[in-house]
Amino acid sequence: MTATTEERTYTSDEMMSIAAARALSGGQRCFVGIGLPSTAANLARRTHAPDLVLVYESGTLGSKPGRLPASIGDGILAETADAVISVPEVFNYWLQPGRIDIGFLGAAQLDRFGNINTTVIGDDYAHPKVRLPGAGGAPEIAASCREVYVVVRQSKRSFVEKVDFITSFGHGRGHGEREKLGLRGAGPTLVITDLGVFRPDETGELVLTQLHEGVEVEQVREATGWDLKVSPELSRTPAPTETELQTLRELKAAK
């Protein structure tokens, strides 16, 4: 899918990354996952939020990479960081006490209550259809960050009625379950896909609140594995600016 600005086109992936970047604000401490979350977070820092503090699981605080890191162990994160600390300190001092504002995660599967699966596809853990990369620090991020943002390409394979495995707890089966488990953070408060933007309602269920340009509600329903709720105040995502597009493309092209 492509859409057109006054002078150029952009892809649905570019719209997703830009919409995700716009959700971040300067001064926030953001725990960044590799992949789509890292693209969005680094774009935000290069555009409207230069004082966004990027924290990676490997122990780098305030990284300012000149290109997208290949992994949490990419040397560019340490080379450009304000400080490099131990992994236990990242989790024990920064994450678990609630000192991180935003946890930015990806997902292989996401269900209607924001639960994330990055472990296995299939109902047999020992013999899955697909074994995924696993949890890493994502369960702790989902449990303890003040808020969690998720960025994921949307289809019926990724937006499912019920995840095959709960790697990172969202809102469980609905409102109140996080509190019962004693989880510190608010859980997923924002989900950005290549089709639109979703926020949880009072029950914890994800609701479509924003459509990207050129996308219609029916397309989103067809890419959702449950009976999707649509906000009565549904809005349109503003198209990317030339500055956002140029910065994103330069970021992705950097070696």
Secondary structure, DSSP 8 states (H G I E B T S, - for coil): -EEE-SS-EEEHHHHHHHHHHHT--TT-EEEE-TTHHHHHHHHHHHTT-TT-EEEETTTEES---SS--SSTT-HHHHHT-SEE--HHHIIIIIITTT--SEEEE--SEEETT--EE-SEESS-SSS-SEE----TTHHHHHHHSSEEEEE---STTTEESS-SS-SB-SSTTSTTHHHHHT--S--EEEEE-SSEEEEE-TTS-EEEEEE-TT--HHHHHHT-SS--EEEEEEEE-----HHHHHHHHHHHH--
